Structure formats: C-alpha cells, structure tokens
C-alpha cells in the first residue's frame, strides 16, 4: 500500500496521519505505540508495537477462524478437544 501523506503542524511538532485502511488492517487505534525503524536508504518503516497479550489474542482469533472451517471442532467440548489433540500426536 502506497500513500502520499502531508506533514502537518500540531503544536510544536510535525505529524503525519496514518491511513485509515492501514490502521484498521493492523488494529492500530489512538494511544497505541508504533515502532519506527530507519532503513539504510533513509526510508522509515512503521510496525505496531504488540505486547504479549495482544499477540496472543491475535493468534487465538486466527486459530478460531481456522477451526471454524472444521465443523467437527466447533461442537466439541474442551475435554473432547483435548482427547482429539492427544490422538493427533
């Protein structure tokens, strides 16, 4: 995704607004932290800073989405899921 962004003044600072599509895609909201890395060519790369709990929530959501495709897993109890996991090992 390429976007042209304008540098604006806010108080004594210059700021750049992040594109809404990028913020939605990466779950970035006001108050979140980003990691800014400068590349050798002078480009800046922004990445959402994730704490452990956020990363776990994202992984769990991805697992639930994948498991939703398998209807046999959707209706299993926790005990049945544990038993099925042991059978796969």
N, C-alpha and C positions, 0 to 999 in steps of 0.2 A: 504494500500500500504506500503510495507516494502522496504527499500532501504539501501544498505551499502554505506556510504559516507566517503570520506577521508578528514581529516583535513589538510589543506594546508596553507602555509605561504604567506601572501600578505603584503609586507612592514613590519611593526612591529606587525601585527595582524595575528591571525589564523582564517581561514574562512572555511566554508563548502558550497559547491554549492548545490542549491536546484534542485531536479529532474525536468526536463522539463515537464513531464506529470503532475506533481503536480502544477507547475506554470501555465500551460495552464488551467487546471481544475478550479483553483481559481482566474484566471485573474491577477496573480502577474507578474509585469514587473520590470525592473531595476528602482530604485528610489522609489519604493513603500515601505511602512513600514509594519513590521510584529510585532505581539505581541508574546513574548516568555514567557511562564508560566512554572515554575518548579513544578513537581508533588512531593508528599512526597517520592516516591521511587527513586528520582533523575532524572527521565525522563524529557525531555523538550518537550512541545507542542507548535507548531508554528501556529498562526492564522493570516490571512490577517487583517490588520487594515483598517477598512472601515469608511470613513466619511459619513455623512448623504446623500450627493448627490450620492455617489457610490451605497449605499444600495438602494436608490430609483430607480436608473437606473436598477439595477438588478431585483428588484421587478416588474418594468414596463416591462422589457424584458420577464419575466416569465408570466406575465398576457397576453402580446401579443401572446406568444406561445400558451397558453391555449385557448385564444379567436380565434386563427387561426383555431382551430378544429371545431368551430361553424361557419359555413359559413354564417348564418343569421347575425351575428355580424360584419363580415368583411366588408359588403357593407353598413352598417348603417352610417348615418351622426351623428355628435355629438348630435344634437337635438333628433334624434331617439334613440340614446343610452341612453340619459338622461330619456326619456319617458319610455323606457323599464326598466330602473333601478327603476323608481317610481312604475311601475306595479308590480315588484317583491316584493316590500316592503309591 
